[in-house]
Structures are given as C-alpha cells and as structure tokens.
Amino acid sequence: MSNINSTNPIHSSTNLFRRLAWQSSVSISIKIADGEPGSGAGVGADRYFLQVPRYTYLPLLIQEIRENFVELALNDAELETVDETTWWFEEERDEDEAPGAFAGQGTCRWHWPIDLIDLHSYISRPRPLPATAGPSSSSSSSTSNPPISHIPNRRLNLILHLSNPPTDRLLMPNNVETCKTQWLNQVKEADFVRWRNTNRVTNLRRTDLEAGWDGIVQDDYDLYLRMASRVLPLPTPVAGPSKNTGSSMNPARSPSTDPGSGAGSGSGSGSSIKSESSYAVRSVPLKIYLPDNAPVIQEVIPPTKPDGKPATLLSILRKHLPLLFPPNPPNLTSAASIRNMSQSFHSTLTLNQSRSRTDLKATNAQPAIDPYTLAFPVAQGILIPPEADLAWLSSCISGADGWFRIGICIRAY
C-alpha cells in the first residue's frame, strides 16, 4: 500500500472520501450531574458545548472539559477533592421523549469512539427517513449519481459524573494510554477479519504505527494516513463485466471523483481482483448495531456474492435482518401496519439472539422502490444508499480503527 502513487485515480478518490469522513464531527453538550459539586442553579457555567471529531474518544476530551468547564463550575475547595480518574459520562435522555423510544445506552464506554456513542443515541428511538438533498434530475440520473441523505443537525447530550464510576459498565479506566491500547486492539482485530492474520499491522514500523494514534490525538489526517494507507485496502474495482449489466460494480459517487472504468483494472481476465483490494478480503470488518441494546451483529461477510458480483449494503441487510429489510416491503399507511412494524422489529431481535449460523436463502426478487420502509441504516452521520458496495464503504468511510459500523434506526411515520 505504501507504494501507491497519489496520482492513481482510485487512490485519489478513496483518499477524498476518507478525508471527508475524518472531517465529520459531532456536537456535544455536557452538564454536571445533579448532586455533584458545581451542579444546580447559581453556578458560573451550566453547560459546556463542544464540536469534536467522530473518530476521537472521551478520554482525549477530559483535559479540555476540566479546564474550560469544571474549573469554572467548582470553587477551589471543591476542585481539590475532584479526582479525574473517577469521572464518567452517561447520555442524557430527553424529558419530552416521544413514546416508543427504546432503552438508552446509559453509561458511555471509554473505549468507544464518539461516532459509536452518537450512533447509539440516534438509533435509540424511531425517526423519520432523512430528507435527501442532491443534484437536480436534469444534471444527472438518479442511478449514476443518487442524492445523499444527511442526518439533520443534532446534539449529543451527556451528563458528567465526578464520582462513583460504574466499573462493571465502563470496563476500563479513563486514562489515554488504556484507550490507545484498546484502539490498537481494534485495528488488529479488523485486520484479522480481512485477511485472517494481523501481518499488515504487526509488520508496520513503530513510527508508522504510532502515527496512527498521534493523528487521532492531534487531529492530523495526514499523520494518521501514514498508518492507514498501509493497513486499509483500496476499493480496486472488479474488472471485466460491463457497467450496464445492472449490477452495482461501483459505489455511488460524484462523477468528478469516479476513478474511471479502466483505473486499476489492468488487462486481466474478467474475474481478476487486485490482491490488496477491499474486494479481495476474506471478510469485511463490519458491525451492525440495533436499538434497545440488542446484541451486535458481526458475521463473516465476504465483499462479493457467490456469483462474483459485489455485495451491496441492501443485500447484506436483507440476509441478516430479513424482517426489517424484506424483499417486498409493506406499505405503511395505517396504524395496524405500524403496529406490525414494531412487532417485526422485536421478532428480529429474538431471531438474531437465537438464529443459527445457517445462511438464509438468497432472493432474486427485484428491489423495491423504497427498500427502507421499516428501518434504515446510518453510518458516519449519513443515510447509506442501498446500492452502495460494501467493500467500497468499508474502505472509504470506516472508523479510525478500521471498522465499518452501521446503526439500524426504526423508521417513524
């Protein structure tokens, strides 16, 4: 990966999307828990607002929160009794929360990136499908350049506790070194899922490996890329089949960033795939998160189907969540249909806790006009198009630890 020239169109396109994902952020509001020093009326600071990168971690924010918030809210005597090692956060639930919301995440884990904490918060209640905003129909067709659906601006509200941490929920202390170790473990696990070994991580020079974490701490994408470019495979497309066959050979992206039909494909046979391509990995490092604190779905998911075509996001969701993403979604126009939707979701939770590992039979049904009738997938703060190739998604918009995380949000009407 280190020898790939930056002028390579596939490399340039991938780097663009990785940088865009890196630059995405989350708005956070923090208040001190009731009963703690500095809480209540009459203090100099009620809440602290900050905008943080999605890839960062709570332990990396403690120093800023202390200097700009806690030291203003507490007097000198109270500050002397405060021990940062006992701090912990939990999500603040809305008082006017709509009926039907699922169980919240409660205590925030130290080793979770902010993106994952925000993802759990977003999918904890049914929400309308995000509105689409994209190019006009006169400029391009919806097939070649579909609109992008952004999650409306929202804020992640957290409560800061200064004492009595629930160690059974936090699982680890809040120091930065422990967080770094957990991040590195995730990087190695993702590499093992791809190739069934961790050679690409363990063979890195120490300076390049340290650059990955230093890039996260310093918010320096180019520094982080010294590690990521050597670990994350490029989405080199499959060569051979025509783009007009109806299969999703390339993910939806703007024509200005499309690597082109001939880039990286070489002159090999129709089934040839670059050995370092995300289309050639053993399995995609993918985790699917459901509401109500349901178990995470993590299976061996190849980037291509048995017929050699790329696996799309919708095909994976229909295979592993068939009740939420059926081949023929119902028309939800009545209260009875909405009740059936709720029952379908709870049946899905039961299915995924007790289902065998036997693959569900693939369906050849034509995709519906609206495949997200019951639920929809979100990642990195956006609604993911159903026809996007899973290999491309995992290569271009995965987290800083190499994992591609999808949250399933129940659709509200």
KABEL-V835467 format. One line per field, one symbol per residue. phi: phi as a letter, one per 20 degrees, with the letter a starting at -180 (. if undefined). A space follows every 10 residues. Layout:
phi: ???
//
This chain:
phi: .fefffegff ffffffffff ffefbcecdc cffgnegnen fnefceccdb dcffefcggf dffffffdcf feedefffff eecffdfbcb feeffegfgn fefffmfeff eefggfffff ffefbfcffg febbffffea fffebffdde fggbceedde deblffffef mbfeefffff ffffffffff ffffdmadff efeffgffff fffffffelc fffffgeffe defeefffeo fffeeneefc ffbfgfdffn fefmemcfff dfcgfeefed ffbefccddd fmlfgfebcf cffcegenff fegffffffe cffecffcff eeccffffff ffffffffff ffecffefff ffddfffffc fdfebbecbl mcfeffefff ffffedcfff eneedddddf edc
//
